[in-house]
Amino acid sequence: MNKTFESIKRGLRQAVAHQKGKARGVRVHTAAPLDIQALRKKVGLTQEEFAARFGISLGTLRHWERGDRRPHGAALVLLQVIDKKPRAVLEALS
């Protein structure tokens, strides 16, 4: 357990140093912004169909498309996968 604690502590210190702009060699993974409306049109679905197919509330999808909100977390990952491999995702869900 001591190794685990030390690893977590080291990671937290690195995160704090990075936040303060002091860390070197830190990898930061950020998702590229997505045009949700263009993505939906790319797969050829209406808002209602897209929301239902991928388990997103219609209201949330509309907010994303208007730019009022941005997807994050698992929703952002799903949208990125849909963007890269739309047919594979649609096939997997059918």
Biopython code that builds the backbone (N, CA, C, O; Angstrom):
import numpy as np
from Bio.PDB.StructureBuilder import StructureBuilder

atoms = [
    (1, "MET", "N", (0.829, -1.188, 0.000)),
    (1, "MET", "CA", (0.000, 0.000, 0.000)),
    (1, "MET", "C", (0.870, 1.247, 0.000)),
    (1, "MET", "O", (0.471, 2.276, -0.546)),
    (2, "ASN", "N", (2.034, 1.176, 0.593)),
    (2, "ASN", "CA", (2.918, 2.323, 0.656)),
    (2, "ASN", "C", (3.347, 2.765, -0.744)),
    (2, "ASN", "O", (3.438, 3.963, -1.012)),
    (3, "LYS", "N", (3.615, 1.797, -1.647)),
    (3, "LYS", "CA", (3.985, 2.134, -3.030)),
    (3, "LYS", "C", (2.846, 2.874, -3.723)),
    (3, "LYS", "O", (3.064, 3.851, -4.438)),
    (4, "THR", "N", (1.647, 2.396, -3.501)),
    (4, "THR", "CA", (0.482, 3.026, -4.117)),
    (4, "THR", "C", (0.323, 4.454, -3.632)),
    (4, "THR", "O", (0.103, 5.364, -4.432)),
    (5, "PHE", "N", (0.432, 4.657, -2.334)),
    (5, "PHE", "CA", (0.307, 5.992, -1.777)),
    (5, "PHE", "C", (1.371, 6.920, -2.348)),
    (5, "PHE", "O", (1.070, 8.051, -2.729)),
    (6, "GLU", "N", (2.598, 6.453, -2.410)),
    (6, "GLU", "CA", (3.692, 7.281, -2.931)),
    (6, "GLU", "C", (3.462, 7.637, -4.399)),
    (6, "GLU", "O", (3.760, 8.754, -4.821)),
    (7, "SER", "N", (2.941, 6.703, -5.165)),
    (7, "SER", "CA", (2.651, 6.958, -6.570)),
    (7, "SER", "C", (1.561, 8.031, -6.728)),
    (7, "SER", "O", (1.669, 8.928, -7.564)),
    (8, "ILE", "N", (0.531, 7.916, -5.921)),
    (8, "ILE", "CA", (-0.559, 8.896, -5.962)),
    (8, "ILE", "C", (-0.047, 10.265, -5.516)),
    (8, "ILE", "O", (-0.369, 11.284, -6.127)),
    (9, "LYS", "N", (0.738, 10.281, -4.468)),
    (9, "LYS", "CA", (1.295, 11.538, -3.958)),
    (9, "LYS", "C", (2.178, 12.204, -5.012)),
    (9, "LYS", "O", (2.092, 13.414, -5.219)),
    (10, "ARG", "N", (3.017, 11.426, -5.673)),
    (10, "ARG", "CA", (3.889, 11.953, -6.713)),
    (10, "ARG", "C", (3.050, 12.530, -7.860)),
    (10, "ARG", "O", (3.350, 13.603, -8.382)),
    (11, "GLY", "N", (2.003, 11.806, -8.239)),
    (11, "GLY", "CA", (1.124, 12.279, -9.307)),
    (11, "GLY", "C", (0.427, 13.577, -8.949)),
    (11, "GLY", "O", (0.290, 14.462, -9.793)),
    (12, "LEU", "N", (-0.009, 13.696, -7.717)),
    (12, "LEU", "CA", (-0.662, 14.930, -7.279)),
    (12, "LEU", "C", (0.307, 16.099, -7.274)),
    (12, "LEU", "O", (-0.049, 17.210, -7.668)),
    (13, "ARG", "N", (1.523, 15.849, -6.832)),
    (13, "ARG", "CA", (2.542, 16.912, -6.843)),
    (13, "ARG", "C", (2.832, 17.359, -8.279)),
    (13, "ARG", "O", (2.981, 18.552, -8.542)),
    (14, "GLN", "N", (2.909, 16.415, -9.188)),
    (14, "GLN", "CA", (3.137, 16.755, -10.592)),
    (14, "GLN", "C", (1.966, 17.562, -11.155)),
    (14, "GLN", "O", (2.166, 18.507, -11.918)),
    (15, "ALA", "N", (0.764, 17.190, -10.780)),
    (15, "ALA", "CA", (-0.411, 17.918, -11.257)),
    (15, "ALA", "C", (-0.419, 19.348, -10.746)),
    (15, "ALA", "O", (-0.733, 20.278, -11.489)),
    (16, "VAL", "N", (-0.077, 19.520, -9.490)),
    (16, "VAL", "CA", (-0.020, 20.877, -8.908)),
    (16, "VAL", "C", (1.078, 21.683, -9.588)),
    (16, "VAL", "O", (0.870, 22.850, -9.920)),
    (17, "ALA", "N", (2.236, 21.081, -9.800)),
    (17, "ALA", "CA", (3.334, 21.781, -10.470)),
    (17, "ALA", "C", (2.934, 22.163, -11.891)),
    (17, "ALA", "O", (3.245, 23.261, -12.351)),
    (18, "HIS", "N", (2.258, 21.277, -12.575)),
    (18, "HIS", "CA", (1.797, 21.580, -13.931)),
    (18, "HIS", "C", (0.809, 22.738, -13.928)),
    (18, "HIS", "O", (0.892, 23.637, -14.765)),
    (19, "GLN", "N", (-0.115, 22.711, -12.994)),
    (19, "GLN", "CA", (-1.108, 23.782, -12.891)),
    (19, "GLN", "C", (-0.438, 25.138, -12.675)),
    (19, "GLN", "O", (-0.909, 26.158, -13.179)),
    (20, "LYS", "N", (0.661, 25.143, -11.924)),
    (20, "LYS", "CA", (1.391, 26.379, -11.648)),
    (20, "LYS", "C", (2.373, 26.729, -12.773)),
    (20, "LYS", "O", (3.059, 27.749, -12.710)),
    (21, "GLY", "N", (2.435, 25.873, -13.805)),
    (21, "GLY", "CA", (3.326, 26.138, -14.921)),
    (21, "GLY", "C", (4.771, 25.762, -14.650)),
    (21, "GLY", "O", (5.669, 26.224, -15.355)),
    (22, "LYS", "N", (5.010, 24.946, -13.659)),
    (22, "LYS", "CA", (6.368, 24.605, -13.264)),
    (22, "LYS", "C", (6.807, 23.212, -13.697)),
    (22, "LYS", "O", (7.991, 22.890, -13.605)),
    (23, "ALA", "N", (5.903, 22.400, -14.156)),
    (23, "ALA", "CA", (6.253, 21.011, -14.488)),
    (23, "ALA", "C", (6.822, 20.921, -15.897)),
    (23, "ALA", "O", (6.392, 21.636, -16.802)),
    (24, "ARG", "N", (7.783, 20.043, -16.066)),
    (24, "ARG", "CA", (8.347, 19.769, -17.384)),
    (24, "ARG", "C", (8.079, 18.310, -17.719)),
    (24, "ARG", "O", (7.974, 17.458, -16.837)),
    (25, "GLY", "N", (7.974, 18.048, -19.001)),
    (25, "GLY", "CA", (7.793, 16.673, -19.429)),
    (25, "GLY", "C", (6.431, 16.085, -19.118)),
    (25, "GLY", "O", (6.262, 14.866, -19.112)),
    (26, "VAL", "N", (5.473, 16.934, -18.865)),
    (26, "VAL", "CA", (4.124, 16.470, -18.552)),
    (26, "VAL", "C", (3.340, 16.347, -19.851)),
    (26, "VAL", "O", (3.380, 17.242, -20.695)),
    (27, "ARG", "N", (2.643, 15.259, -20.004)),
    (27, "ARG", "CA", (1.786, 15.074, -21.176)),
    (27, "ARG", "C", (0.360, 15.464, -20.810)),
    (27, "ARG", "O", (-0.212, 14.977, -19.835)),
    (28, "VAL", "N", (-0.182, 16.337, -21.605)),
    (28, "VAL", "CA", (-1.564, 16.751, -21.400)),
    (28, "VAL", "C", (-2.354, 16.324, -22.627)),
    (28, "VAL", "O", (-2.018, 16.691, -23.754)),
    (29, "HIS", "N", (-3.394, 15.555, -22.400)),
    (29, "HIS", "CA", (-4.244, 15.089, -23.488)),
    (29, "HIS", "C", (-5.510, 15.921, -23.492)),
    (29, "HIS", "O", (-6.286, 15.903, -22.537)),
    (30, "THR", "N", (-5.705, 16.641, -24.563)),
    (30, "THR", "CA", (-6.925, 17.426, -24.700)),
    (30, "THR", "C", (-7.644, 16.994, -25.972)),
    (30, "THR", "O", (-7.018, 16.679, -26.984)),
    (31, "ALA", "N", (-8.931, 16.989, -25.898)),
    (31, "ALA", "CA", (-9.738, 16.589, -27.046)),
    (31, "ALA", "C", (-9.917, 17.780, -27.975)),
    (31, "ALA", "O", (-10.141, 18.907, -27.533)),
    (32, "ALA", "N", (-9.814, 17.512, -29.251)),
    (32, "ALA", "CA", (-10.059, 18.558, -30.240)),
    (32, "ALA", "C", (-11.543, 18.910, -30.208)),
    (32, "ALA", "O", (-12.385, 18.035, -30.010)),
    (33, "PRO", "N", (-11.860, 20.173, -30.400)),
    (33, "PRO", "CA", (-13.272, 20.551, -30.409)),
    (33, "PRO", "C", (-13.999, 19.875, -31.576)),
    (33, "PRO", "O", (-13.439, 19.704, -32.659)),
    (34, "LEU", "N", (-15.224, 19.505, -31.339)),
    (34, "LEU", "CA", (-16.026, 18.850, -32.365)),
    (34, "LEU", "C", (-17.191, 19.735, -32.778)),
    (34, "LEU", "O", (-17.799, 20.409, -31.948)),
    (35, "ASP", "N", (-17.494, 19.724, -34.065)),
    (35, "ASP", "CA", (-18.700, 20.367, -34.566)),
    (35, "ASP", "C", (-19.783, 19.297, -34.524)),
    (35, "ASP", "O", (-19.882, 18.460, -35.421)),
    (36, "ILE", "N", (-20.586, 19.335, -33.479)),
    (36, "ILE", "CA", (-21.556, 18.271, -33.236)),
    (36, "ILE", "C", (-22.595, 18.199, -34.347)),
    (36, "ILE", "O", (-22.985, 17.107, -34.760)),
    (37, "GLN", "N", (-23.043, 19.340, -34.828)),
    (37, "GLN", "CA", (-24.044, 19.335, -35.897)),
    (37, "GLN", "C", (-23.462, 18.713, -37.170)),
    (37, "GLN", "O", (-24.130, 17.919, -37.833)),
    (38, "ALA", "N", (-22.226, 19.068, -37.511)),
    (38, "ALA", "CA", (-21.585, 18.484, -38.691)),
    (38, "ALA", "C", (-21.397, 16.984, -38.514)),
    (38, "ALA", "O", (-21.569, 16.221, -39.464)),
    (39, "LEU", "N", (-21.048, 16.559, -37.310)),
    (39, "LEU", "CA", (-20.890, 15.136, -37.017)),
    (39, "LEU", "C", (-22.214, 14.396, -37.201)),
    (39, "LEU", "O", (-22.263, 13.323, -37.803)),
    (40, "ARG", "N", (-23.273, 14.983, -36.676)),
    (40, "ARG", "CA", (-24.593, 14.352, -36.811)),
    (40, "ARG", "C", (-24.993, 14.243, -38.280)),
    (40, "ARG", "O", (-25.523, 13.218, -38.709)),
    (41, "LYS", "N", (-24.741, 15.287, -39.036)),
    (41, "LYS", "CA", (-25.078, 15.258, -40.465)),
    (41, "LYS", "C", (-24.194, 14.269, -41.224)),
    (41, "LYS", "O", (-24.635, 13.651, -42.193)),
    (42, "LYS", "N", (-22.961, 14.126, -40.783)),
    (42, "LYS", "CA", (-22.023, 13.179, -41.391)),
    (42, "LYS", "C", (-22.565, 11.750, -41.321)),
    (42, "LYS", "O", (-22.408, 10.969, -42.260)),
    (43, "VAL", "N", (-23.202, 11.422, -40.202)),
    (43, "VAL", "CA", (-23.770, 10.076, -40.066)),
    (43, "VAL", "C", (-25.191, 10.000, -40.621)),
    (43, "VAL", "O", (-25.796, 8.928, -40.642)),
    (44, "GLY", "N", (-25.717, 11.128, -41.067)),
    (44, "GLY", "CA", (-26.999, 11.140, -41.752)),
    (44, "GLY", "C", (-28.209, 10.925, -40.871)),
    (44, "GLY", "O", (-29.171, 10.271, -41.274)),
    (45, "LEU", "N", (-28.165, 11.477, -39.656)),
    (45, "LEU", "CA", (-29.287, 11.307, -38.733)),
    (45, "LEU", "C", (-29.888, 12.653, -38.355)),
    (45, "LEU", "O", (-29.188, 13.665, -38.310)),
    (46, "THR", "N", (-31.183, 12.658, -38.085)),
    (46, "THR", "CA", (-31.828, 13.846, -37.545)),
    (46, "THR", "C", (-31.396, 13.997, -36.087)),
    (46, "THR", "O", (-30.780, 13.094, -35.521)),
    (47, "GLN", "N", (-31.716, 15.122, -35.493)),
    (47, "GLN", "CA", (-31.400, 15.307, -34.073)),
    (47, "GLN", "C", (-32.053, 14.219, -33.234)),
    (47, "GLN", "O", (-31.422, 13.642, -32.348)),
    (48, "GLU", "N", (-33.310, 13.947, -33.515)),
    (48, "GLU", "CA", (-34.048, 12.944, -32.743)),
    (48, "GLU", "C", (-33.416, 11.559, -32.890)),
    (48, "GLU", "O", (-33.259, 10.832, -31.910)),
    (49, "GLU", "N", (-33.059, 11.207, -34.119)),
    (49, "GLU", "CA", (-32.455, 9.895, -34.372)),
    (49, "GLU", "C", (-31.081, 9.778, -33.707)),
    (49, "GLU", "O", (-30.769, 8.765, -33.082)),
    (50, "PHE", "N", (-30.278, 10.810, -33.848)),
    (50, "PHE", "CA", (-28.933, 10.805, -33.271)),
    (50, "PHE", "C", (-28.995, 10.673, -31.758)),
    (50, "PHE", "O", (-28.280, 9.867, -31.164)),
    (51, "ALA", "N", (-29.853, 11.469, -31.143)),
    (51, "ALA", "CA", (-29.995, 11.432, -29.685)),
    (51, "ALA", "C", (-30.445, 10.045, -29.227)),
    (51, "ALA", "O", (-29.889, 9.493, -28.277)),
    (52, "ALA", "N", (-31.440, 9.488, -29.892)),
    (52, "ALA", "CA", (-31.954, 8.176, -29.505)),
    (52, "ALA", "C", (-30.922, 7.078, -29.742)),
    (52, "ALA", "O", (-30.753, 6.196, -28.900)),
    (53, "ARG", "N", (-30.242, 7.123, -30.863)),
    (53, "ARG", "CA", (-29.282, 6.072, -31.220)),
    (53, "ARG", "C", (-28.112, 6.007, -30.249)),
    (53, "ARG", "O", (-27.620, 4.924, -29.933)),
    (54, "PHE", "N", (-27.662, 7.177, -29.772)),
    (54, "PHE", "CA", (-26.464, 7.204, -28.939)),
    (54, "PHE", "C", (-26.734, 7.505, -27.468)),
    (54, "PHE", "O", (-25.799, 7.738, -26.702)),
    (55, "GLY", "N", (-28.004, 7.503, -27.069)),
    (55, "GLY", "CA", (-28.344, 7.659, -25.656)),
    (55, "GLY", "C", (-28.070, 9.041, -25.099)),
    (55, "GLY", "O", (-27.667, 9.189, -23.945)),
    (56, "ILE", "N", (-28.290, 10.046, -25.920)),
    (56, "ILE", "CA", (-28.084, 11.436, -25.509)),
    (56, "ILE", "C", (-29.452, 12.095, -25.457)),
    (56, "ILE", "O", (-30.285, 11.863, -26.333)),
    (57, "SER", "N", (-29.689, 12.902, -24.456)),
    (57, "SER", "CA", (-30.993, 13.573, -24.424)),
    (57, "SER", "C", (-31.050, 14.584, -25.573)),
    (57, "SER", "O", (-30.045, 15.197, -25.933)),
    (58, "LEU", "N", (-32.227, 14.736, -26.125)),
    (58, "LEU", "CA", (-32.416, 15.647, -27.253)),
    (58, "LEU", "C", (-32.048, 17.075, -26.852)),
    (58, "LEU", "O", (-31.432, 17.802, -27.631)),
    (59, "GLY", "N", (-32.424, 17.469, -25.649)),
    (59, "GLY", "CA", (-32.089, 18.818, -25.175)),
    (59, "GLY", "C", (-30.592, 19.037, -25.096)),
    (59, "GLY", "O", (-30.090, 20.093, -25.481)),
    (60, "THR", "N", (-29.883, 18.045, -24.601)),
    (60, "THR", "CA", (-28.430, 18.152, -24.499)),
    (60, "THR", "C", (-27.816, 18.272, -25.884)),
    (60, "THR", "O", (-26.941, 19.109, -26.108)),
    (61, "LEU", "N", (-28.267, 17.443, -26.811)),
    (61, "LEU", "CA", (-27.752, 17.504, -28.185)),
    (61, "LEU", "C", (-27.977, 18.890, -28.782)),
    (61, "LEU", "O", (-27.089, 19.448, -29.428)),
    (62, "ARG", "N", (-29.151, 19.433, -28.566)),
    (62, "ARG", "CA", (-29.446, 20.773, -29.106)),
    (62, "ARG", "C", (-28.543, 21.839, -28.489)),
    (62, "ARG", "O", (-28.090, 22.749, -29.183)),
    (63, "HIS", "N", (-28.282, 21.727, -27.191)),
    (63, "HIS", "CA", (-27.355, 22.669, -26.545)),
    (63, "HIS", "C", (-25.959, 22.555, -27.145)),
    (63, "HIS", "O", (-25.304, 23.567, -27.395)),
    (64, "TRP", "N", (-25.507, 21.336, -27.377)),
    (64, "TRP", "CA", (-24.190, 21.140, -27.982)),
    (64, "TRP", "C", (-24.139, 21.756, -29.371)),
    (64, "TRP", "O", (-23.171, 22.429, -29.725)),
    (65, "GLU", "N", (-25.180, 21.524, -30.153)),
    (65, "GLU", "CA", (-25.190, 22.039, -31.523)),
    (65, "GLU", "C", (-25.231, 23.557, -31.562)),
    (65, "GLU", "O", (-24.630, 24.166, -32.448)),
    (66, "ARG", "N", (-25.918, 24.173, -30.632)),
    (66, "ARG", "CA", (-25.977, 25.640, -30.565)),
    (66, "ARG", "C", (-24.696, 26.229, -29.988)),
    (66, "ARG", "O", (-24.414, 27.412, -30.175)),
    (67, "GLY", "N", (-23.931, 25.416, -29.297)),
    (67, "GLY", "CA", (-22.710, 25.908, -28.674)),
    (67, "GLY", "C", (-22.921, 26.439, -27.271)),
    (67, "GLY", "O", (-22.011, 27.028, -26.688)),
    (68, "ASP", "N", (-24.122, 26.238, -26.715)),
    (68, "ASP", "CA", (-24.404, 26.675, -25.344)),
    (68, "ASP", "C", (-23.584, 25.862, -24.341)),
    (68, "ASP", "O", (-23.164, 26.368, -23.301)),
    (69, "ARG", "N", (-23.373, 24.609, -24.679)),
    (69, "ARG", "CA", (-22.620, 23.689, -23.816)),
    (69, "ARG", "C", (-21.674, 22.880, -24.686)),
    (69, "ARG", "O", (-21.816, 22.813, -25.907)),
    (70, "ARG", "N", (-20.700, 22.265, -24.017)),
    (70, "ARG", "CA", (-19.774, 21.383, -24.727)),
    (70, "ARG", "C", (-19.805, 20.013, -24.081)),
    (70, "ARG", "O", (-19.897, 19.897, -22.858)),
    (71, "PRO", "N", (-19.730, 18.978, -24.899)),
    (71, "PRO", "CA", (-19.696, 17.627, -24.315)),
    (71, "PRO", "C", (-18.385, 17.412, -23.568)),
    (71, "PRO", "O", (-17.358, 17.995, -23.915)),
    (72, "HIS", "N", (-18.431, 16.571, -22.543)),
    (72, "HIS", "CA", (-17.221, 16.231, -21.808)),
    (72, "HIS", "C", (-17.326, 14.793, -21.315)),
    (72, "HIS", "O", (-18.386, 14.172, -21.402)),
    (73, "GLY", "N", (-16.247, 14.283, -20.810)),
    (73, "GLY", "CA", (-16.242, 12.934, -20.255)),
    (73, "GLY", "C", (-16.561, 11.870, -21.287)),
    (73, "GLY", "O", (-16.107, 11.930, -22.430)),
    (74, "ALA", "N", (-17.353, 10.897, -20.862)),
    (74, "ALA", "CA", (-17.677, 9.757, -21.716)),
    (74, "ALA", "C", (-18.413, 10.187, -22.987)),
    (74, "ALA", "O", (-18.222, 9.588, -24.045)),
    (75, "ALA", "N", (-19.244, 11.209, -22.889)),
    (75, "ALA", "CA", (-19.972, 11.685, -24.072)),
    (75, "ALA", "C", (-18.994, 12.209, -25.125)),
    (75, "ALA", "O", (-19.167, 11.955, -26.317)),
    (76, "LEU", "N", (-17.978, 12.931, -24.689)),
    (76, "LEU", "CA", (-16.986, 13.452, -25.626)),
    (76, "LEU", "C", (-16.209, 12.316, -26.280)),
    (76, "LEU", "O", (-15.934, 12.352, -27.480)),
    (77, "VAL", "N", (-15.864, 11.325, -25.499)),
    (77, "VAL", "CA", (-15.150, 10.165, -26.049)),
    (77, "VAL", "C", (-16.020, 9.462, -27.093)),
    (77, "VAL", "O", (-15.546, 9.136, -28.180)),
    (78, "LEU", "N", (-17.296, 9.230, -26.761)),
    (78, "LEU", "CA", (-18.208, 8.591, -27.709)),
    (78, "LEU", "C", (-18.288, 9.395, -29.001)),
    (78, "LEU", "O", (-18.221, 8.823, -30.089)),
    (79, "LEU", "N", (-18.428, 10.701, -28.896)),
    (79, "LEU", "CA", (-18.533, 11.539, -30.090)),
    (79, "LEU", "C", (-17.252, 11.501, -30.921)),
    (79, "LEU", "O", (-17.311, 11.536, -32.150)),
    (80, "GLN", "N", (-16.114, 11.431, -30.270)),
    (80, "GLN", "CA", (-14.852, 11.328, -31.005)),
    (80, "GLN", "C", (-14.754, 10.002, -31.754)),
    (80, "GLN", "O", (-14.267, 9.954, -32.884)),
    (81, "VAL", "N", (-15.218, 8.929, -31.120)),
    (81, "VAL", "CA", (-15.202, 7.630, -31.791)),
    (81, "VAL", "C", (-16.175, 7.644, -32.967)),
    (81, "VAL", "O", (-15.859, 7.127, -34.039)),
    (82, "ILE", "N", (-17.336, 8.224, -32.777)),
    (82, "ILE", "CA", (-18.310, 8.336, -33.867)),
    (82, "ILE", "C", (-17.692, 9.131, -35.015)),
    (82, "ILE", "O", (-17.877, 8.783, -36.182)),
    (83, "ASP", "N", (-16.968, 10.184, -34.693)),
    (83, "ASP", "CA", (-16.337, 11.015, -35.716)),
    (83, "ASP", "C", (-15.297, 10.225, -36.507)),
    (83, "ASP", "O", (-15.200, 10.376, -37.725)),
    (84, "LYS", "N", (-14.529, 9.392, -35.831)),
    (84, "LYS", "CA", (-13.455, 8.634, -36.489)),
    (84, "LYS", "C", (-13.970, 7.388, -37.221)),
    (84, "LYS", "O", (-13.522, 7.084, -38.327)),
    (85, "LYS", "N", (-14.905, 6.677, -36.606)),
    (85, "LYS", "CA", (-15.391, 5.405, -37.161)),
    (85, "LYS", "C", (-16.911, 5.327, -37.067)),
    (85, "LYS", "O", (-17.437, 4.467, -36.360)),
    (86, "PRO", "N", (-17.626, 6.207, -37.765)),
    (86, "PRO", "CA", (-19.091, 6.243, -37.601)),
    (86, "PRO", "C", (-19.789, 4.933, -37.964)),
    (86, "PRO", "O", (-20.696, 4.499, -37.254)),
    (87, "ARG", "N", (-19.381, 4.312, -39.046)),
    (87, "ARG", "CA", (-20.039, 3.069, -39.453)),
    (87, "ARG", "C", (-19.819, 1.960, -38.436)),
    (87, "ARG", "O", (-20.729, 1.179, -38.159)),
    (88, "ALA", "N", (-18.622, 1.888, -37.880)),
    (88, "ALA", "CA", (-18.318, 0.841, -36.895)),
    (88, "ALA", "C", (-19.186, 1.019, -35.656)),
    (88, "ALA", "O", (-19.689, 0.044, -35.096)),
    (89, "VAL", "N", (-19.358, 2.260, -35.233)),
    (89, "VAL", "CA", (-20.166, 2.514, -34.037)),
    (89, "VAL", "C", (-21.636, 2.200, -34.325)),
    (89, "VAL", "O", (-22.306, 1.554, -33.518)),
    (90, "LEU", "N", (-22.129, 2.650, -35.459)),
    (90, "LEU", "CA", (-23.515, 2.361, -35.808)),
    (90, "LEU", "C", (-23.749, 0.863, -35.929)),
    (90, "LEU", "O", (-24.780, 0.352, -35.491)),
    (91, "GLU", "N", (-22.794, 0.165, -36.520)),
    (91, "GLU", "CA", (-22.912, -1.291, -36.659)),
    (91, "GLU", "C", (-22.898, -1.971, -35.292)),
    (91, "GLU", "O", (-23.672, -2.895, -35.043)),
    (92, "ALA", "N", (-22.024, -1.513, -34.419)),
    (92, "ALA", "CA", (-21.920, -2.109, -33.087)),
    (92, "ALA", "C", (-23.202, -1.916, -32.268)),
    (92, "ALA", "O", (-23.533, -2.744, -31.419)),
    (93, "LEU", "N", (-23.904, -0.841, -32.522)),
    (93, "LEU", "CA", (-25.112, -0.548, -31.754)),
    (93, "LEU", "C", (-26.387, -1.130, -32.374)),
    (93, "LEU", "O", (-27.460, -1.052, -31.775)),
    (94, "SER", "N", (-26.271, -1.701, -33.550)),
    (94, "SER", "CA", (-27.487, -2.228, -34.172)),
    (94, "SER", "C", (-27.729, -3.676, -33.822)),
    (94, "SER", "O", (-28.714, -4.263, -34.269)),
]
sb = StructureBuilder()
sb.init_structure("model")
sb.init_model(0)
sb.init_chain("A")
sb.init_seg("    ")
for serial, (resi, resn, name, xyz) in enumerate(atoms, 1):
    if name == "N":
        sb.init_residue(resn, " ", resi, " ")
    sb.init_atom(name, np.array(xyz, "f"), 0.0, 1.0, " ", f" {name:<3s}", serial, name[0])
structure = sb.get_structure()
